[in-house]
Structure formats: structure tokens, C-alpha cells
Amino acid sequence: MIVEENLSLESTLNRPSRLAKTVLRNHSNILSDFQLKQILNLLYDDYKYLGMTISIYDHPDQVIADRTDYGKEFIDDWCYEDSLNGTLGGYHKLGKIALFPFNHKVKNKKYERGLMQLFLLQDLFHEIRHAYQRVYMKRQYNTPYVNTGRNGYQSQWVERDANMFAQRMIEKHRNSINTILNIDFLWQSCWGRFYVTIVRQ
């Protein structure tokens, strides 16, 4: 356990046990609200009350409309620009999560829907881990971010931790995910990439 000098041991041990429930703003047809709730129920109990608001968008027009209607409440300037220029799959800031599955490109059209669902779940688990870090791992989460391009991004502790968590959740709950999403093909995952396993006869 790491205890900062200016914090008492008692205040370090008294972590919040519950914040607000998760609010879903699902503008997507990739996952139904029911499927999304089933997926969220796979999470550990301490992930269910992080005070998150999760917004999922199917199309850039939805992002523009949401920004027009709500301003920066759900999407800040940086997130807005990168979601529209195709470089952002997901984002977390202060408990607000925004997911942009339309920025993932799937080459295999036969399995497009299932693969898009898996990409969305990978991003969802990754961003939820950031929400968890913000509440339960404040010291690591608040470490200054080094911005040195893609390699710098991937080397950040918070990003490596979120990637590992997402990978673990995808692998641990593979059978449940296949059932919830009605995925009927074999797939492999490797650090945010998904591959259809072709069975040769």
C-alpha cells in the first residue's frame, strides 16, 4: 500500500464504497439496452456504482447532434474533434464515457456485426477501467500524462492497466459474451484486436 505523506492511513483506507448508479445513453443499434445491461452485470460489484454516464454513438451525425443539444456535458472539445476525424474509439473524463464504434473498420463483412460488438465491448471495458482508476487508484490515475505520440500513449500506466483489464474481461467472459450477443463464430482476441477463427474441414 502506498500512503502519501500528507494523508492519514485512515483516510486512505476509507475509499468510497458506492457512488451513483451508471446512466446509459445508448444511441447505437450495435448493442441493445438489454444486452448492454447484461454486459455491465458481468462487472465486479465495485464497478457498478462509479457514477458513470456511458454514451454510445452509431454515427458522427449523432455526435454532432448531441454536442448541439448538450454542449460539452458529455463530449469535450478534444473528444469531439477526434471522434469526428476517425481517430477515437472511446473516451473517459470525470466519469463520463463516450464510445464511437463507427471509427472501427472491419474488413470481414460476413462477421461485421459481431466484430463491431466485440470492438465496442473492448472499448467499453477499457473506459470503465479508467472510471475505476479515477475513484480507487487516484494516485496512479492523476500521474501527469506524457504525450509523445502513440508509443507514449501506450506506455502510460493508466492505459496499460485499462488495456489489461479489458483483455481479461473479454477472455474471462467469452462464453457469456457470445451468448448475450448471439455470436455464432469462433474468435480470438489480442490486445484490442479481434480475429475470426476459420475452422477448416
C-alpha positions, 0 to 999 in steps of 0.5 A: 500500500502506498500512503502519501505523506500528507494523508492519514492511513485512515483516510486512505483506507476509507475509499468510497464504497458506492457512488451513483448508479451508471446512466446509459445513453445508448444511441447505437443499434450495435448493442441493445439496452438489454444486452448492454445491461447484461454486459455491465452485470458481468462487472465486479460489484465495485464497478457498478456504482462509479457514477458513470454516464456511458454514451454510445454513438452509431454515427458522427451525425449523432455526435454532432447532434448531441454536442448541439443539444448538450454542449460539452456535458458529455463530449469535450472539445478534444473528444469531439474533434477526434471522434469526428476525424476517425481517430477515437474509439472511446473516451473517459473524463470525470466519469463520463464515457463516450464510445464511437464504434463507427471509427472501427473498420472491419474488413470481414463483412460476413462477421461485421456485426459481431466484430463491431460488438466485440470492438465496442465491448473492448472499448467499453471495458477499457473506459470503465477501467479508467472510471475505476482508476479515477475513484480507487487508484487516484494516485496512479490515475492523476500521474501527469500524462506524457504525450509523445505520440502513440508509443507514449500513449501506450506506455502510460500506466493508466492505459496499460492497466485499462488495456489489461483489464479489458483483455481479461474481461473479454477472455474471462467472459467469452462464453457469456459474451457470445451468448448475450450477443448471439455470436455464432463464430469462433474468435480470438482476441489480442490486445484490442484486436479481434480475429475470426477463427476459420475452422477448416474441414 
